Every structure is written in C-alpha cells, then in structure tokens.
C-alpha cells in the first residue's frame, strides 16, 4: 500500500484483512456488484501465499 502514508498503513494494519471464508468473500463481492461497484482491490495483508491463492480462486469464480 505504497500510495498511503506509512503512518496510516501502520494504524490500519491491525484491523485490516479478511477473516472470512472464500464463500463469504464471494458473497461480499456480489453485494458490492449489486450496488454498482465495478472495481475492488484485494490487497494481500500477509506473506502467506495461500491468501493470494484463495483470493485468486474467488476472483475466478466471480469472473
């Protein structure tokens, strides 16, 4: 998140991230779509590659 000043990133970090399941993420993305959102950024919040793989699976299903 290099476009956000470091002090804001540090302040947000403890409360960001996705704690739900892939199905829940897909549902949230569908809800965003239903209200007209046409772009969402899924930004990894950990070095765990499984988080990226999980988001990719959801994106494929969403697409």
Secondary structure, DSSP 8 states (H G I E B T S, - for coil): -TTS-HHHHHHHHTT-S--S-HHHHHHHHHHHHHTT---------SS-HHHHHHHHHHHHHH-
